Amino acid sequence: MKKYTRIYTDENGETHFEDVEIEVLPVDFAPPAPALNLSTFTEAKKFCFVNAPIGWFGDWHPTPKRQVFVYISGTIEAKVSDGEVRVFGPGSVTLLEDTTGKGHTSRVVGDKGALCVVIQLED
């Protein structure tokens, strides 16, 4: 099992974090290389790199699209409207689904900017 964090909006417009476990199973992904552990595939639209500079702060906002953030370097602190705060660094994965409601805040913490890969998912 592998884990990622989901940010979602409830029926009252409040946002929350959820820890999600996904199953990974051995698959002959690139024969003749040995099997790799894979989850199921999810349809994606496009991807980009995001570089948030030192001190960057995004006040309350919903995510513009349902998307996955993969954190490569630096550290991002996110807060959801129920008051919970989490910190994401290299190797973290976040699924953002709070396209409505109050959204979340996010900011770069530490002494270097944050580099992420953003994968936008199908609607």
C-alpha positions in Angstrom: 0.0 0.0 0.0 1.1 3.6 -0.8 -0.4 6.8 0.7 -1.2 10.2 -0.6 -3.2 13.1 0.8 -6.5 14.3 -0.7 -7.9 17.8 -0.2 -11.7 17.8 -0.8 -14.8 20.0 -0.2 -17.7 18.7 1.9 -21.4 19.4 1.3 -21.1 22.6 3.4 -18.3 24.1 1.4 -15.6 23.3 4.1 -12.3 21.8 3.0 -10.5 18.9 4.6 -7.5 16.6 4.3 -7.9 12.9 3.9 -5.2 10.2 4.0 -5.8 7.8 1.1 -4.1 4.4 0.7 -3.7 2.9 -2.7 -2.9 -0.7 -3.6 0.1 -1.4 -5.7 0.7 -4.8 -7.3 3.5 -6.3 -9.3 3.0 -5.7 -13.0 5.2 -6.6 -16.0 5.3 -2.9 -16.9 8.4 -2.8 -19.2 9.5 -6.3 -20.2 12.1 -7.7 -20.1 12.8 -5.6 -17.0 11.6 -7.1 -13.8 8.1 -6.4 -12.6 7.3 -3.1 -10.9 4.7 -2.4 -8.3 1.9 -0.3 -9.9 -1.4 1.2 -8.9 -4.2 1.4 -11.4 -3.9 4.2 -14.0 -5.9 7.4 -13.8 -6.8 9.4 -16.9 -4.8 12.6 -17.1 -5.1 15.7 -19.4 -1.8 17.4 -19.1 1.1 18.2 -16.8 3.5 21.1 -16.0 6.2 22.1 -13.6 5.5 24.7 -10.9 8.3 26.6 -9.2 7.0 28.6 -6.2 9.7 31.1 -5.0 10.9 31.6 -1.4 8.1 33.3 0.6 5.3 32.7 -1.9 1.8 32.7 -0.3 -1.5 31.8 -1.9 -4.3 33.1 0.3 -7.7 31.2 0.4 -8.4 29.7 -3.1 -10.0 26.6 -4.6 -7.9 24.5 -6.9 -8.7 25.5 -10.5 -8.8 21.9 -11.7 -8.8 18.5 -10.2 -5.1 17.8 -10.1 -2.2 16.0 -8.5 0.8 17.8 -7.0 4.1 15.8 -6.8 6.6 17.6 -4.6 10.2 17.4 -5.9 12.0 20.0 -3.8 11.3 22.6 -1.2 8.4 22.6 1.3 4.8 23.7 1.0 2.5 24.3 4.0 -1.2 24.0 3.3 -4.2 24.9 5.4 -7.8 23.7 4.8 -10.9 25.5 6.1 -11.5 23.1 9.0 -8.2 24.6 10.4 -5.9 21.6 9.9 -2.4 22.4 8.6 -0.1 20.0 6.9 3.4 20.3 5.4 4.5 18.6 2.2 8.0 18.1 1.0 10.0 16.0 -1.5 8.3 12.8 -2.3 4.8 13.9 -1.0 1.8 13.6 -3.3 -1.4 15.6 -2.9 -4.7 15.1 -4.9 -6.5 18.5 -4.9 -10.2 18.2 -5.5 -11.5 21.3 -3.7 -12.7 23.0 -6.9 -15.6 24.6 -5.0 -16.1 25.9 -1.5 -13.7 27.8 0.6 -10.5 26.2 -0.8 -7.2 26.2 1.0 -4.1 28.4 1.6 -0.6 27.4 0.6 2.8 28.8 1.2 6.4 28.0 0.7 8.2 27.5 4.0 11.9 27.2 4.5 14.9 28.7 2.8 14.3 27.6 -0.8 11.5 27.6 -3.3 9.3 24.6 -4.0 9.4 22.7 -7.3 6.4 20.5 -8.1 5.0 18.5 -11.0 1.3 19.2 -11.5 -0.8 16.6 -13.3 -4.3 17.8 -14.3 -6.8 15.0 -14.4 -9.8 14.4 -16.6 -13.0 16.1 -15.4 
